[in-house]
Amino acid sequence: MNILKPSQTALGFASALAILSGCGGMAQTSPLGLQPTSSSSSAAPTPRLRPDRSKSWMLPAAQVQPSLLYVSNSGTASVTVYTYLNGSGLLLVGQLTGFSLPTGMCTDNAGDVWVSDYGTRKMLEYAHGGTTPIFAITEHSGYPYGCAVDPKTGSLAVTNQHPNGKYQAFGNVVVYPKGSKTGRVYSTSVGFSNVYFVTYDNMSNLYVDATPCDRSSCYYGGGPPGLYELSKGGAAFTQLTLSGATLYQPTAINWVKPTLLLGDQNFQNQGTNGAYKLFVSGSTATVVGTLPFNGTQQTYGFWRRAGRVIVPDHTGNVVRIYSLSDGSLISKLSTEISLPFGAVVSQAQ
């Protein structure tokens, strides 16, 4: 099954720079059509941020706010920061700059925020309300797309797309122990053709939505997408049987104890966006609920916080916040939003 073709999933850039391969200087693009933006592109969105967009800024009030909403914007290569009061009080209080192409984000128990910078192959960690990275990791095995932090150990899991293959794109997951810049690479017995988002459950099991390599080699392309689990202490991901749904175009995946929330851009094969609530038992993930994202055209890295789901609408240039229980719209945000990709709520401790 062919999914996530470049024409379907390109991040909306009318003009972009190709990513240069590490071998032979060959120009390569992401399996999902992701490419670092060119700041001089005439087709890029007109920025409406502060005059000096090269510098990060944060209002003093931001650091004393217990909850902050971070949104990665592909259109302006920035992360905008807002106050967050359980889905309301969405006031712009800061902006992080200096990225090439910010994609997925995640946060830890301390409220520190990790930003995946796809174009520079770096993972950057920011303190709650901070403007300067406090830690950085360079992804040598690929271009970082999404991430998750183990709530028990603080380990950071990163999905990498388009690692250093000569002819064919493929993906992996790298797990870094807390405070380490050296991680361990994980895949399946046949390998991943592509990987998207990851999440930990409360028992340190790791889940990823991905497409497998076909015929035991990524050089032949990928198979249909699926959900995979790396059990705590495991050596490789294994595929879970999805009962009650078919996954077509996977997006974010969140842990909502005792279930997973797995997104799909072709939700229920209807061409709309939504998510499945899945209960995992053994090797089977069973659908126990559904959550449509009504009005959202295209989403990637949504985030669940308490009883809310924060959904960036990439092509709609808006962030919508839905009720986790029934999918009703709570609020929406468009201030300084430009091709939003990911969202995360940082909770200060």
TAZIVEN-V495868 format. One record per residue. N is the residue number from 0. RES is the residue in one letter. SS is DSSP state (alpha for helix, beta for strand, coil for the rest). OMEGA is omega in whole degrees, 0 to 359 (* if undefined). Layout:
n & res & ss & omega
N & RES & SS & OMEGA
N & RES & SS & OMEGA
This chain:
n & res & ss & omega
0 & M & coil & 181
1 & N & coil & 179
2 & I & coil & 174
3 & L & coil & 175
4 & K & coil & 181
5 & P & alpha & 181
6 & S & alpha & 181
7 & Q & alpha & 192
8 & T & alpha & 178
9 & A & coil & 187
10 & L & coil & 173
11 & G & coil & 179
12 & F & coil & 177
13 & A & coil & 178
14 & S & coil & 183
15 & A & beta & 178
16 & L & coil & 175
17 & A & coil & 176
18 & I & beta & 182
19 & L & beta & 179
20 & S & coil & 178
21 & G & coil & 180
22 & C & coil & 174
23 & G & coil & 179
24 & G & coil & 180
25 & M & coil & 178
26 & A & beta & 180
27 & Q & beta & 176
28 & T & coil & 180
29 & S & coil & 175
30 & P & coil & 181
31 & L & coil & 181
32 & G & coil & 179
33 & L & coil & 178
34 & Q & coil & 176
35 & P & coil & 181
36 & T & beta & 173
37 & S & coil & 184
38 & S & coil & 181
39 & S & coil & 182
40 & S & coil & 181
41 & S & coil & 182
42 & A & coil & 181
43 & A & coil & 179
44 & P & coil & 178
45 & T & coil & 183
46 & P & coil & 177
47 & R & coil & 183
48 & L & coil & 182
49 & R & coil & 185
50 & P & coil & 179
51 & D & coil & 184
52 & R & coil & 180
53 & S & coil & 183
54 & K & coil & 174
55 & S & coil & 177
56 & W & beta & 179
57 & M & beta & 176
58 & L & coil & 180
59 & P & alpha & 181
60 & A & alpha & 183
61 & A & alpha & 185
62 & Q & alpha & 180
63 & V & alpha & 177
64 & Q & coil & 181
65 & P & coil & 181
66 & S & beta & 177
67 & L & beta & 176
68 & L & beta & 177
69 & Y & beta & 179
70 & V & beta & 176
71 & S & beta & 183
72 & N & beta & 179
73 & S & coil & 184
74 & G & coil & 181
75 & T & coil & 180
76 & A & coil & 183
77 & S & beta & 172
78 & V & beta & 179
79 & T & beta & 187
80 & V & beta & 185
81 & Y & beta & 168
82 & T & beta & 183
83 & Y & coil & 180
84 & L & beta & 178
85 & N & coil & 178
86 & G & coil & 179
87 & S & beta & 181
88 & G & coil & 186
89 & L & coil & 181
90 & L & coil & 179
91 & L & beta & 180
92 & V & beta & 180
93 & G & beta & 179
94 & Q & beta & 175
95 & L & beta & 183
96 & T & coil & 178
97 & G & coil & 180
98 & F & coil & 172
99 & S & coil & 177
100 & L & coil & 179
101 & P & beta & 182
102 & T & beta & 184
103 & G & beta & 179
104 & M & beta & 175
105 & C & beta & 183
106 & T & beta & 180
107 & D & coil & 184
108 & N & coil & 180
109 & A & coil & 183
110 & G & coil & 175
111 & D & coil & 184
112 & V & beta & 174
113 & W & beta & 179
114 & V & beta & 174
115 & S & beta & 176
116 & D & beta & 187
117 & Y & coil & 186
118 & G & coil & 182
119 & T & coil & 180
120 & R & coil & 180
121 & K & beta & 168
122 & M & beta & 185
123 & L & beta & 181
124 & E & beta & 179
125 & Y & beta & 172
126 & A & coil & 178
127 & H & coil & 180
128 & G & coil & 181
129 & G & coil & 182
130 & T & coil & 182
131 & T & coil & 179
132 & P & coil & 177
133 & I & coil & 179
134 & F & beta & 180
135 & A & beta & 177
136 & I & beta & 175
137 & T & beta & 181
138 & E & coil & 182
139 & H & coil & 185
140 & S & coil & 178
141 & G & coil & 181
142 & Y & beta & 186
143 & P & beta & 185
144 & Y & beta & 180
145 & G & beta & 182
146 & C & beta & 176
147 & A & beta & 179
148 & V & beta & 178
149 & D & coil & 183
150 & P & coil & 181
151 & K & coil & 187
152 & T & coil & 184
153 & G & coil & 177
154 & S & coil & 180
155 & L & beta & 175
156 & A & beta & 183
157 & V & beta & 173
158 & T & beta & 180
159 & N & beta & 175
160 & Q & beta & 172
161 & H & coil & 175
162 & P & coil & 193
163 & N & coil & 174
164 & G & coil & 184
165 & K & coil & 190
166 & Y & coil & 188
167 & Q & coil & 177
168 & A & coil & 173
169 & F & coil & 187
170 & G & beta & 177
171 & N & beta & 174
172 & V & beta & 178
173 & V & beta & 180
174 & V & beta & 180
175 & Y & beta & 172
176 & P & coil & 183
177 & K & coil & 178
178 & G & coil & 182
179 & S & coil & 174
180 & K & coil & 178
181 & T & coil & 183
182 & G & beta & 178
183 & R & beta & 182
184 & V & beta & 178
185 & Y & beta & 176
186 & S & coil & 174
187 & T & coil & 180
188 & S & coil & 179
189 & V & coil & 179
190 & G & coil & 175
191 & F & beta & 170
192 & S & beta & 179
193 & N & beta & 177
194 & V & beta & 185
195 & Y & beta & 185
196 & F & beta & 181
197 & V & beta & 172
198 & T & beta & 172
199 & Y & beta & 168
200 & D & coil & 185
201 & N & coil & 178
202 & M & coil & 177
203 & S & coil & 169
204 & N & coil & 185
205 & L & beta & 181
206 & Y & beta & 178
207 & V & beta & 169
208 & D & beta & 191
209 & A & beta & 171
210 & T & beta & 182
211 & P & beta & 171
212 & C & beta & 182
213 & D & beta & 177
214 & R & coil & 176
215 & S & coil & 178
216 & S & beta & 178
217 & C & beta & 181
218 & Y & beta & 179
219 & Y & beta & 179
220 & G & beta & 186
221 & G & beta & 176
222 & G & beta & 180
223 & P & beta & 182
224 & P & beta & 180
225 & G & beta & 179
226 & L & beta & 185
227 & Y & beta & 181
228 & E & beta & 169
229 & L & beta & 181
230 & S & coil & 178
231 & K & coil & 181
232 & G & coil & 181
233 & G & coil & 182
234 & A & coil & 183
235 & A & coil & 175
236 & F & coil & 173
237 & T & beta & 183
238 & Q & beta & 175
239 & L & beta & 174
240 & T & beta & 180
241 & L & beta & 183
242 & S & beta & 177
243 & G & coil & 180
244 & A & coil & 172
245 & T & coil & 180
246 & L & coil & 183
247 & Y & coil & 182
248 & Q & coil & 188
249 & P & beta & 175
250 & T & beta & 187
251 & A & beta & 175
252 & I & beta & 182
253 & N & beta & 174
254 & W & beta & 177
255 & V & beta & 188
256 & K & coil & 9
257 & P & coil & 184
258 & T & beta & 170
259 & L & beta & 174
260 & L & beta & 187
261 & L & beta & 184
262 & G & beta & 179
263 & D & beta & 177
264 & Q & beta & 175
265 & N & beta & 187
266 & F & beta & 180
267 & Q & coil & 179
268 & N & coil & 182
269 & Q & coil & 181
270 & G & coil & 179
271 & T & beta & 181
272 & N & beta & 178
273 & G & beta & 182
274 & A & beta & 176
275 & Y & beta & 171
276 & K & beta & 188
277 & L & beta & 173
278 & F & beta & 184
279 & V & beta & 175
280 & S & beta & 184
281 & G & coil & 181
282 & S & coil & 182
283 & T & beta & 173
284 & A & beta & 186
285 & T & beta & 178
286 & V & beta & 178
287 & V & beta & 178
288 & G & beta & 179
289 & T & beta & 181
290 & L & beta & 178
291 & P & beta & 175
292 & F & coil & 186
293 & N & coil & 178
294 & G & coil & 181
295 & T & coil & 183
296 & Q & coil & 184
297 & Q & coil & 180
298 & T & coil & 178
299 & Y & coil & 188
300 & G & beta & 177
301 & F & coil & 184
302 & W & beta & 177
303 & R & beta & 176
304 & R & beta & 183
305 & A & coil & 183
306 & G & coil & 182
307 & R & beta & 173
308 & V & beta & 184
309 & I & beta & 191
310 & V & beta & 174
311 & P & beta & 176
312 & D & beta & 188
313 & H & coil & 182
314 & T & coil & 180
315 & G & coil & 181
316 & N & coil & 179
317 & V & beta & 173
318 & V & beta & 180
319 & R & beta & 178
320 & I & beta & 184
321 & Y & beta & 173
322 & S & beta & 179
323 & L & coil & 185
324 & S & coil & 185
325 & D & coil & 178
326 & G & coil & 178
327 & S & coil & 182
328 & L & beta & 180
329 & I & beta & 180
330 & S & beta & 176
331 & K & beta & 187
332 & L & beta & 177
333 & S & coil & 182
334 & T & coil & 179
335 & E & coil & 178
336 & I & coil & 181
337 & S & coil & 184
338 & L & coil & 183
339 & P & beta & 180
340 & F & beta & 183
341 & G & beta & 177
342 & A & beta & 177
343 & V & beta & 176
344 & V & beta & 177
345 & S & beta & 180
346 & Q & beta & 181
347 & A & coil & 179
348 & Q & coil & *
